[in-house]
Amino acid sequence: MPIIMPIRDLRNTSEISELAHKQQEPIFITKNGYSDLVVMSAELYERFAQINRIDQAIYEAEKEIEEGAEPISIDSAMERLNRKYYG
């Protein structure tokens, strides 16, 4: 079940931080009854970012194959992916 809080609860920063780290789920902040912000721990954000990088790489690979590129090994793909995102 999603965690939802009104924006006025943002005053309780320590409580929100503790909840975000304990639950490891996004906390949806509402303003005037509508979704306005999302708060999450840095660890959870990093997991979401990693998933997004993997999804983006898969999308790009599928597009390249549709355009006639030759498939490569998983080791080669991971090496390229790491170079692309981590220098």
LINBEL-V537368 format. One record per helix or strand. SS is the DSSP state (~ for helix, > for strand). FROM is the first residue (numbers start at 1). TO is the last residue. If there is no record, write none. Layout:
# LINBEL-V537368
{{SS FROM TO} {SS FROM TO}}
This chain:
# LINBEL-V537368
{{> 3 6} {~ 7 11} {~ 13 23} {> 27 31} {> 34 39} {~ 42 66} {~ 74 86}}
